[in-house]
């Protein structure tokens, strides 16, 4: 037991950012019992190039890491801290297939550039690559059906969320104006406030973000905070939950 605790302590010390992510996920989904599972349309991944030096397709492809990998069934605070020692299982794929997205060659080049700068998320399913020609090495392909690119190079802190408007209007606050869905899970929660200040968006990007929230939803990372409501009757105001965006991702390609 001491060995396990020692390992967990070292892992937590090395990963301050991971602990921040765990704390944020735990505070958002403290009562959630849902195990992270692929969405019907696939899993959303952080994508990084593979720079290892060996023969393709064994090397030179892409590493995929499911977002929110750490938030699997965090029922108690102890479980959240123990999960800090569990590194996510990255998947190596040799190819990415964009046919379902209908991208042009120019758009694929733009997305490839964003991936190489580690600013992109891809959603899709991983399949065994078809064997063709003389290639007999077993390899995998990500069949992509969705992509998002970071608005800037802010560091993503907190869980990956999809924020959308609930359409609810209230006389008093806190009011559940927004829905925060934890990506790669069926867990969601209503929230009462949203701040984009720490995401450091310019004026055009901020307008684009609010437009996404009111339509298809905005993909972002964020941390929670407590809000104090307002009651015009003079009654004691209630308390709500807000989310501060730390990094915003816009759908790619942008809708015209």
Secondary structure, DSSP 8 states (H G I E B T S, - for coil): -HHHHHHHHHHHHH-HHHHHHHHHHHHHSTT-------BTTBEEEEEEE----S-TTTSSSEEEEETTTT-SS--SHHHHHHGGG-----EEESEEE-GGGT--HHHHHHHHHHHHTT-EEEEEEEEE----TT--S--EEEEEEEEEEESS-----SEEEEEEE-----SSSS---EEEEETTSS-EEEESEEE-GGGT--HHHHHHHHHHHHTT-EEEEEEEEEEE---TTS----EEEEEEEEEEEEESS---
